[in-house]
Amino acid sequence: MTSGRGRIVITGASGQYGSSLTDKLVSQGRAQDLILITRSPAKLANREMQGCTVRYGDFDKPETLGRAIEGAEKMLLISGTRVGARVIQHKAAIDAAAAAGVRHIAYTSFIGIDDPGNPAEVRHDHIETERLIHASGMQWTMLRDAHYADAMILMAGPGVMQTGKWISNAGEGREAMVWREDCVDCALAVLTGSGHEGQTYNITGPELQTFAEVTALMAEITGVPLEYVAVDDEAQYAMFDAMGIPRRPVDDQSVKGIPWNSDDMVSFGQAIREGFLEVCSKDVERLTGRPARSTRQMIEENVEMLRAAALASPS
């Protein structure tokens, strides 16, 4: 079912999530319905050629958002990248959407945030953003995404292959890592379908796994011996410090392919270790009509890249 041809505004449209979602909407013939907001419109010149509307908008400059959002019926608020600063940024977008008459807002949130004991640094940003959306008067849908398998296998995986070790403070905690594309497909279903108002979806992979189990899978599929090394939080910080990864967020910075900061990553590991991210649902299948894809499949589809990383000299 569809809910008409109202215009859809997507924030952060030049990022990986936004770009993938835009591709899918364009392929459905929805280019004319899309309003893409970005701090860097030049990055989306190709989208204008496809028929999308591209507008400048900056979460840090609330005065730019009202005009950017104008005319939209639905908004996908893709969470910002600056952990710890996102509530103010998101509030600007939510306020602008409500003022512009947006009827329905969907938000890329995170699993396990209802429990106030969850130590993941991102919890505060997401739970406060959800609270602001609830209070906005707009219809809403929360897309609570699990930890991306892409982040662990495609971004952190090459370093694991080079060193032969997966070092983590997650202990034997379990999580159901999810493909980013499965998250995007769920957002697509919400934005183009009906009946999702007032719903909170847990967008997870199909099974709970420890990092030790994922390490063993990588070793089995690649044929490269790998060891899982469980460390405490201080040792995890020390490892990231040695790599030059900042403890606090730095915009547009990546170290050895890793774009995160260590406060964020260490708190993630702690949350996994303590069981706060042990969430596994069927919501991907509920929204898309097909099962969520597995971490095993991601490793299998990227096995040559991982094997090549094992042969490369550490940089």
N, C-alpha and C positions, 0 to 999 in steps of 0.2 A: 504494500500500500504506500501511496505517497500522500504528502500533505500539501499539494499545490506547488506552485513555482515561485514562491517567495524568495527574496534575495537572502543569501547567506554570507555573513562576514566572518573571515578567518583571521585571527591575530597571529603574529609571528609566522606569516605565510612563507617566508623565505627559508625557514628552518627545515630539517629533515621531515618531521611529522607533517608540517603544513604543506610542504612540497608534494609529498606522497598523496596526501588527501586531495590536493588540488588536481593532481594527475587523474585521480579516479573520478572526480566530479566532472572534469573536462571530458573524459572519455564517455560519460553518461549524457553528454550534451548540455551540461549545466554552466558552461563558461560565462554566458551572459548574465547568469544569476549570481556570480561570485564577486564579492568585494574583498580584496586581499590587502591587509594592513601590514606595513613593514616600516622599519626605520631606514631601510635602504631600497627605495623604489627602483633604482637602477638595476638591482639584482633580479627584478621581476619584469624586465622589459619584454621578455619572451611571453609572459602571461598576457600582457596587453595585446600582443599579436594574436594570441589564441582567442581573444574576445573577453577576457576578464577585466574588471575594473581594479586598478592598483592605486592605493592611496597611502600617502605618508601618515604614519601615526606612531607616537612614541609613548610608551607607558610612563616614562619619566617626565613627559610634558603633557599633562592632562588636557591642556587647551587644544592640542592637536587631535584629540580623539573624537570629539563630537561630530565634526564635519566628516571625519574618516568613516564613521559608523553609519551615517545618515542613509536612510532608505532600506536598511536591513530588517528582515523579519526574524532571522535566527542568527545567533553568534556561537562560534566555537572559540572559547577562550583557552588557548594553549598556554599552559603555565610557563612563566618566564624562567630564565636560566640562573638568575642571581639568588641563590638560596639565602634566606634571611631578609631579603629586601622585597620579596614578591608581594606581600600583603598590600603595601602601599601602591605598588604598580597595578595589581589586579583590581584594587578598589577603584582606581581611576578608570579602568576599562569597564567595570561593572556599572559605575555611576553614569558613564557616558552612554552605555547601551540602554539603561533604563530611561534616561532623558531623551534618547533618540527614538524611543518607541519600539525597541526590540522586544519581541514577544516571548522568545524562548532562548535560553542560554545553556549551552553544554560546556562542561569544564573538564579538562584532563587533570584529574586528581590522583590520589595514591592510596593503595590498599592499607588497611590496618590502622587508620588514623583515629578511629573512634576511641581507642584506649589511651587515656592520658599518660599511661606509663610507657608508651612507645618512645624510645629514646632517639629515633631517627630525626635528624635535624629538620628534614623536610615536613615533618608532621605539622608543626605550627603553621607554616605557610599554607598548607592545603586545608586544614580544618578551619582556619580563619577565613580563607577565601570562600569555602563552602558556606560558612555562616553569613558572610556578606551577600552571597547570591540568594540564600534563603530569605534574607531580609529585603531584597531588592524589589519584590513585587512581580518579578518576571517568572514565567514557568522555567523549570530547570531540569537538567539531567546531569548526574555526576558519573563520570567515566573514571573509576578508580583503577588505574593501571598498576600492574605488578612491575617488579624490576625487569628491565629489558634484557632478554637473552642476547640481543645484539651488543649491548654494552659489555657483557661478560665474555662472549665468544669472539666477536669481531674486533672489539677495541682492546680489551684486556688480554684476550686469548693469545695474540702474537708474543707478548712478553712472557706468558706462561710457557709457550713452546720454546722460546729461546733459552730460558733458564732451567726448564725441566721441573719447575716448582710452581704450584698455585699456593701463594701465601695469603692467608686471610684470617681475620679476627672473627669470622662468622661461626667458628667452631663446628658443631654438628647440627646447627639450626637448619631448617628446611624452608624452601620457598618454591613457588611455581612460576619460574621465569617465563616471560611472554615475548613473542615476537612483536617488534614495533609495528610491523605491517598488520598484525592481527588487531592491535589497538586502533590503528587507522581505519581498518574495515569496520570496527564497531562504531567509531565516530561517524563514518559514512552512513551506516544503517540508521543511526539516531537522527542525523541531519536530513535524510531523505525519506524517512519513514514517519509513522504516527504511533501514538500511544506510549511515548517514552517520557512524557512529562511526569515529574515527581519521582523518578526512578533513580536508584543508585546501583550501578553495575560494577562488579569486581571483575576486571579484565585480566585474567591470569592464563598461564600455560596449563597443560592437561594433567600435570603430576607434580607432587612435592618432591624436591630433591635436595640433598646436601651438596655443598661445593666439593666434598670428597667424592661423591657419586658422579658429579659432572666432570671432575678431573679424570676419574677412571674411564668415563665415556670417551673423553678426548684422547686418552692414551689408547684405548681399544680401537677407535675409528682411524686414528692417524698412524698407529703403529709406533709411536714415539713414547718411550717410558716417561711418565710424569708422576710427581709426588705431590700430595696435598699436605701442606704444612700449616697447622693451626697455631696462631700466635695470639698474644693478648693485645689490648688496644694500644698500649705504648709502643710495642714492637711494630704494629701496623703503621702508626704515625712515623716512626723512625724510618721505615722503609720508604714511605711516600716523601718524607723530608729529603732523603738521600737521592731520590729521583728528581727533586726540584719542583715537586707539586705543591702549590700554595695551600696553606691551611684554610684560608678564606677565599671566597669566589673572586675571580678576576675575569672580567668580560673578554670573550673572544680569545682566551688563552688555552692552549693545548700543550701538554707535555708528553712526548712519546705516544701521541695519539689519544691521550686521556684528557678530556676537557673538564674534569671535575676538580673539586678541592678536597683536601683530606678530611676536614671536619665533617663534611657531608658523607664521604665514603666510610670513615671509621664508625660514624653513628649508624649507618646502614648495616654494617657488619654486626654491630652490637644488637640492633633490632632483630636481625635474622637469628643470631645466636640465642637470644632470649625468647624466641617464638612469636614475636609480634607480627611477622610477615608470613606466618604459616597459614596462608589463605589459598584455597583452590576452588574455583567455581566453574560452572558450565555456561557462563554468560557470553563467552565468545560464540559458542554454538547457538545459544538462544538468539543472539543478535544477527549473526551472519548465516546461520543455517549449516555451518560446517564446524567440525571440532577445531579447537586451538591446536596450532602446530607445536611440535616438541623441540626441546633443546637438542635432542639427538639428531633431528632432521636438520637443524641449523648447522651442527658440526659436520654432518655428512655433506651438506651442500657447499660447505666452505673448506673441505678437507685439504684441497691442494694449497690454498692460501696458508692454512695452519702448518702444513708440512714444510712449505717454503720458509715460513717464519722460523721453524726449528733449525733450518740450515743457515740462516742469516747470522751475521756477527752482531752481537748486542751493540746498540748505538749509545 
